[in-house]
Amino acid sequence: MVKKKVPDWLNSSLWSTTTAPPPPDDDRPQRYAAPKPVAAAASAAASAAEPPVPVVAPPAPAPTHVHAPVPVPPRDVVSVQQEPPKPQVIVSDTRPSNSDRNDVENGSFVQPQLLSELSKKVINVRELRRIAMQGIPDVAGIRSTVWKLLLGYLPPDRGLWPSELAKKRSQYKHFKDDLLVNPSEITRRLDKSTIYESEEWKCESSGFLSRSEITHDEHPLSLGKSSIWNQFFQDSEIMEQIDRDVKRTHPDMHFFSGDSSFAKSNQEALKNILIVFAKLNPGIRYVQGMNEILAPLYYVFKSDPDEEFSVSAEADTFFCFVELLSGFRDNFCQQLDNSVVGIRSTITRLSQLLKEHDEELWRHLEVTTKVNPQFYAFRWITLLLTQEFNFADSLHIWDTLLSDPDGPQETLLRVCCAMLILIRRRLLAGDFTSNLKLLQNYPPTNISHLLYVANKLRTLG
């Protein structure tokens, strides 16, 4: 059996070159308003390395990177099909200049297109996806609005935004009022509604305080399934777990961690969202790691410069979190772990994807060194890569996950496969121990290159 040869464009030293780690994270919240120096530096370095190898900027300025059925606007850039080792590999022949590449990295190309699309009375979501796949600038609250549109929280018709937002935010307030209440408060409310109406006249005439009858389900020691107290004590265990996990969320970021009132309020918002979600979804409830998926959404929405959106970040985040998790919920359901839709099946699909595109690497990992994909891919997939890269890079990856028309699940698997391919030389030279350590502590990489390779895997598939 002849092994599949990996295209030369993947064997280039360009993909195995790691970039310098990002600056210290103490000032991450302030850093996002500026252009991305790390990505820009990496792209500049890439342009200087190996001139014969065509280097393409982040996937979007060239129409080669856009795939049907997304409409492609006319461009002046001409793409030609070269003569690579594999006929199906198509690389743009037009090499962007340093100034063009910097413009792309700074968002000067993407930002006007996004603002133009967002200003329309009825937004074309397909066109918005096409633009957003190029990366969303970290300015003017653009990412906050685009993510809400991509997740279906905001309707395409801008005229409906005020009424839809008011309805959803009011609904979340009712969820909190009903679900984040101590059972004694519920009992007090019931007593108030019944006693006040039926026995008020007795109190006034006799001078004695009335006593309400406590039913079996309302007794704190009741073990009945419908007992509000029994349910409260069961929920307490989950609430304690949520509290511990939230306090461990991005401890290097002042936005989430620290003794400031701002950090405390953000932690409280995360806890509220996770508790409400757990109570509304008894089949899943809360699974460790959900806090890591929630954090990017809340950070983006809370950082919106528009105060109207910022103050309602908790409610907006809740509904977007529900929508995002709806595409991955089977990965969190333990009863489905061994099913065709469970997490193990998803990891198997990643293994098959790697075998399809790089059989030599697949064989070395799973046959020769016997590195089970579950040892590293479980965290990659369930936490949507939030633990493998710094926070700013995670947001860039999520821009692609949320905007890809194939859906976040398929896009995530391609990105994971690209992560393996980018470090294939180190993996092929490693044994079980070194490879497992490398995959569980993924090295710094250029995110634009990573997403470019992931997009290539779509065309090769």
N, C-alpha and C positions, 0 to 999 in steps of 0.2 A: 504493500500500500504506500503510495507516494504522499509524503506530508505536504500540506499546503505551505507554500512559500509566503512569507510575510512581505508585503509591498515595501520597496526600498524607502518610501517616504516615512514609514514607521521605524525603520532602522537607523534613521539619521540621528546623529549625536544631539541634534536640536531637541529631541524629545527627552533625552536622558539627562540633560543639563538642568540642574536645580537652581532656583533663584535664591537669593538671600532671604532669610526669614523676615517677616514684617516688623515694623518698629514696635517698641513696647506697647502694651495694650492699655496702659493706665488712662490714656486720653482717647480711647476709641470713639466714644460718642461724639466728641468734637471733630474727630478726624474724618467722619463720613461726609462732611459738607465740602471737603476739598477733593480735587481730582485724585485718582489712584496712582501714587508714585510708584508703587511696586509693580503694577501691571505695565506701566509705561516704560519703566527701566528694563523689564524683561523683554518687552517687544523691541526696544532699541538694541538690546544685546542680541536678540534673535536675528535682526536684520544684518548684523555684522558677522554672524557665524555662517560658515559654509555657503558662499555665494551661489554655487550651482543648485542648491536646494531651494525650491520655491517656498517662500514663507507667506502665509496669508494672515492678515490681521483678523481680529475677532470676527466670527462668522456672520456677516450680514452685508457689509458694503457691496460685496460682489454677488451678483445674482446666482452664482454657482451654488451658494450655500442655502438658497431658499428652495423649498420643495413644494410641489403641488399638494393640496389644492390652494395653497396660499397665493394670492395674486402678487405679482412682482411688478413694481413700477419701472419705467424705462430708465436705463442707466447709460452713462457714457463709457463705462468700463467694459472692455471687450474680453470675454473669456474664451480660451481655446483649449481643445483637448490635446494633451501632450502624449508622449510615448512612454508611459511608465511601464514597469515590469508587468503590472496587472492591467488589462484593458479597461476594467471597470473603474479604475481610479482616475478621477478627473481633478486636475489642479489648475487653479487660475494662473495664466501666463503673465498677468499684469501684476507687477510687484509694487506695492504702495511705497511712496517715499516716506522718509522719516517724519516730515511734517504732516503727511496724510495720516500716518499711523498714530502720531500724537493727538491729532484732531479726533480720531476715533476713540482713543483711550480717554480723552477728556470729555467725551460725550457731546462734542460740538456738532457732530453729524446727527446723532440720535435725538438729542434734546429738542431741537426745532420740530422734528417729525412727530415726536410724541406730543408736544404742546399743540401742534396743529391738529392732530387727531383728537386730542382730548377737548379741544375747543368746539368741536362740531356738536350740533344739536343732538344728532343720533350717531353714536360712535360705532365704527366698523370694527368689531372685535377681532375678526380675522386679520385685518390690517394691523390692528394694535398688537396682536401676537407676533406678526412678522417683524415689526419694529422692535418690540421688547426683547426678542430673542438675541438682538445685538448687544443687549446690556442696557440697564436703566440707570441714568445718572443719579447720583446721590444728592440732588439739589431740588429745592422748591417743592418738596413733598410729592414729586412725580411718582416715585416708587409706591408710595402709600395708595394713591388713587389707582394706579395701573394694577396693582395686586388685587385690589377690591373688585375691579372689573374682570380680571382674569379668573377670579374665584367665583364669579357670579353673584357677589354680594351687592354690587351696584348694577342696575340695569343699563343697557346701552343708551336708552333715552334719558338725557340729562334732566329733562323736565320732570321725570319721576323720582329723581334723587331725594328731594326734601321729604316727600310723603313716605317713600320706602325706608329711608333712614329713621324717620320718626317712629314708624311702625315697629321696626326691628329693635330699636333702642328701648322702646316702651315694653316690648315683649321680654327683653332680657331683664329689665327691671322687675317685671312680674316673676320671672324665674328666680331671681335672687330673693324676692320677698317671700316666695313660697318654699324655697328649698334651703335657704341659709338661715333657718329659724330654729331656735332651740325648742324641743317639744313642750317645755313648760310655758313658752310663749304661745304655742298653738292652743294648749289647754286653756290658758288665760283668755285668749280670744273667743274660744267656744263658750266659756263660762260667761263672758261679758255679753255675748249676743243672746244667750238664753236667759240668764238670770235677770238681766236688765229689763227684759221685756215681760217675763212672766211673774217675777217675784219682787219687783221693785216696790209695789204697793204694800207688801207684807212687811218689808223692812221699815217703811215709813210709819206704819201703824203700830208695830210692836216694839221697835227699837232694837231688835236682835239682828245680827248679821246672818245672811243666808248662807247655807252650805250646799254645794253642788254635789251631785252623785258622780263618783268616778267610775267609769266603766272599766271592764277588764282590759281592753286594749289601750286605755289611757293610763294604766297603772305603771309606774316606773319599773316594777319587777316583772312585768308581763313578758312572756317568751313567745307570745302569739305572732304569727307571720305578719298580721296586719297591725301589730302594736307599733305606735309611733316611737315609743321609747326603745323597743327592741331594735328597730331600724336605725335609730339614732346611735345606739352603741355600736352597731355594725359599721355604720358610716364613720364613726370616730377613728377606727383603725385606718381607713383610707385617708381621712383628713390628716392624720398624723404623718402618714407616708408622704402625702402631698407637701405638707409643711417642710419636712426634711429635704425633699428633692428641690423645692423652690429655693430654699436657702443655699443650696449648692449650685444653683444655676449661674453660670458665668461669674465665678467669684473674682475674676480679674477685671470686671467691668463695673464702674461706679454706678452705672444705670441700674444694675440688678443687685449689687452687693454693697454692703456698708451700713453704717448707722445713720445715714442722712434720712430725713423724712421723705425725700424723693425716692430713694431706693426702697424704703419700707413700704411706701404706697404702691410702688411697682410690684413688689413681692406679694402684697395683699391682692392686687388685681389678678396676678397669675393664679393664686390660690383659689380665688372666687371662681374663675373660669373653669379650672380643673375640677372643682367640687361640683359645680352645676352640671358640667359635662358628665361626670361620673354618675350622678343621680338620674340624669335623663337617659343614660345609656347603660342600664343594668347588665346587658349582655357583655359589655366590655369593661365598664366602670373606669378605673384608673390603672394604667400600666406604667411602670417606671420608664422614664425616658420621654413621656409625653410633654414634660416641662421643657425639654430641649427643643421640641418641634414648635411649641407655643411661643418660645422666647423671640425668635426672629419676627414673627407676625406682630407681636405686641410692641417690640422695639420700633419697627417701621411705622406703625400707626401712631404710637405715642409721640414719635419724633416729628410728626407732621407739623409744619409751621403754622398751618391754619388751626387756630384754637378751637374752632367748632368741631373739627375732627379729632384733635388731640384730647379734648376733655371726654370724648365718647370712645376713646381707644379700647376700653375694656369690652364694651358691648360689641363694637365692630370686630374686635379680635375673636370674640367667642364664636360668632357665626362663620367667620372665615376659617377658624380652626376646625369647626365641624365639617365644613365643606372640604377642606384639605384632607382631613382624616377619612372622609368617606371613600376616597380612592385607595386608602391604605389600611382600612379598619380590619381586614382579614388578617393582616400581619400581626395584629395585637390580640386576636382572639385565640386563646390557648386551645380551645376545642377544635380549631381548624388547622392547627400546626401541621398535621400530617395529610391534610386534604389537598386537592388540586389548586385551591386558592390560598392556602396558608403560606407562612413564611418559608417553610422548607421547600415548597414548590417554587417559590420566587427565587430562592438561592440556586435551585437547580437550573432555572432558566438563565441565570447569570453564567453558570458553568457552561451551559450549552452555547451561549453567545460567545464566550471566550474560545471555546473549541472551534466554533465556526470561523472566527476571524484570526485566531492564532493558535493552531493546534499544537505547535511545538511548545509554546508556553503552557498551555493547558496540560499537556502530557507531563511536563516536568513538575508542575505544581501538584497535580492530583494523583499521578501514577508513580513518578520517580521519588519525589520528596514527601508524598502523601500528606499534603496540606489540605485539610478539609475546608471547603469554602465557608462553612458555618463558623469557623474560628475567627474570621475577619468580616465576612459579608453580612452577618446578622446585624452588627452594629451599623455598618454602612447603610443598610437598607431601612431598618426600623427607625433610625434617627435622621434619615435623609441627609447624611453626610455632615451634619452639624458639628460632629466631634472630630472630624478629620482635617478641617481647615480652620483658619482664623475666622472671626465673625464676619469681617468685611467680605472675604472670599466666599463664605457661605451664602451671603445675600446675593452675590453675583451668580452663583450656581443656581440659587432658587429662582432668579429671573428667568433662566432657561427652563427649569423644571415646570414653572407655572405657565409659561407662554408657549411651550411646545404643543402643537396641535395633536401629537400622538398621545398626550397625557403624561402626567408626572411619573407614573410607574414605569412606562417603557423608556422614557428619557433617563430616569434614574439608573436603570440597568445599563444603558449605553455609557453613561458617565462612569459607572463602576468598572465596566469592562475597559474603558479608556484609561482609567487609573492603573490597571494592571499592565496594560500595554506600554504606558509611558515609562515604567520601571522594569521592563522585561529583561534588559541586560543584567541588572542586579539580581533579579529573580532567577534567571537561568544560571547564574554563577553561584547561587546560594543553595544551602541545604535546608532541612526542615526548620531548624532553630532560627537561622538568620532570616529566612523568608517570612516566618511567622512574626518575628519581631518587627520586620520591615512593614508588613501589611497591617499590623496592629498599631503602628506608629508611622503613618504615611508621611513621607518626606515633603518639605515645601516644594511647590511646583507652580508654574505659570498657569493661572486659571483660564486665561484666554486660549492657550494651547490645548489644555485639557478639554475644553468645550469644543474646540475645533476638531480634535480627534474623535470625540463622541459623535459629532455631527457627520464625520466621515464614515463611521460605522453604519449610520443609517443608509447612506448612499451605497455602501458595499453590500448591505443586506438585501 
